[in-house]
Amino acid sequence: MKAEFHGLLDEHAEGSRKPLYLQGHSGLAVELDGRALRVRRPERAAVLYPLARLARVLSKGAVQWSCEALLGCADAGVPVVFMDGEGGVRAYLFGPSSGEDALYRRLRACLRRSSGPKRYASWRRSMADHARQALEQQLRQTGACPEQVLGWHGLAPLGRDSLAAAPDEAVLRRLRGLLAGLSAQLLAEAGLSAEQLADLEPLALVDDLAELLGWALAEPVLAAARGRAEPGSDWRDERALTALVEARRDEVFRFGRLLLGRLRQWLED
């Protein structure tokens, strides 16, 4: 079974469970067919995707979902990220979880304390600081100015000698959308269900984790912004950006699991 990208990309992905990328155009519709998603487009044969083999679904633009298909994803524990036509995140769908709930219990206990939200925010800052330092080391190794790291969030230091170049905002928006799919999958694997995520408000776990995951892909995106990327690495091309995320998926997952492990430890201390 391929990692399907309907209009974005079509390549083999490693592992038994694959991501499904849906590009909303030409009347793309998703229905439930037993224990599979049936994806239909006008004047084309429908394609079936067994839910048991889907890791996550990213639904971009005007995709027509049936209620039964959405509930099927929820019941199967397949998170769905809904994005607008520009790749920005609009909503998430999670189902129940049968996994262990240690992370949820610690986060819930944290929120019950008056200092809980500040402690969670401190974890976010600490993880971002560590990731920023690692990125600066990467940039030095590639001969780039360490100040380039400021460009990761659209910032540029003042001064005519600055070499920083910020990535295109459209690239960052699409990248955040793609990373939200990985974030949703990681949190589902960590045992968080839709009910638990709602119970943890106002923590924006999916968005916060997706933002942190972005540091794992910052170097190649910044390299393109400063014109030092390899030929063909134009991340403004949706196909190329999606290919980058899929090519480094295992690396991003390792980083995400490390972040969640640090979060559990952080909440214990």
Secondary structure, DSSP 8 states (H G I E B T S, - for coil): --EE-TTS-EE--SSSSEEEEEEE-TT-EEEEETTEEEEE-TTS--EEEEGGGEEEEEEEES-EE-HHHHHHHHHHT--EEEE-TTS-EEEEE-----S--HHHHHHHHHHHSTTHHHHHHHHHHHHHHHHHHHHHHHHHHTT--GGGGGGGGT----STT-------HHHHHHHHHHHHHHHHHHHHHTT--HHHHHHTTT--HHHHHHHHHGGGGHHHHHHHHTT-S-TT--TTSHHHHHHHHHHTHHHHHHHHHHHHHHHHHHHH-
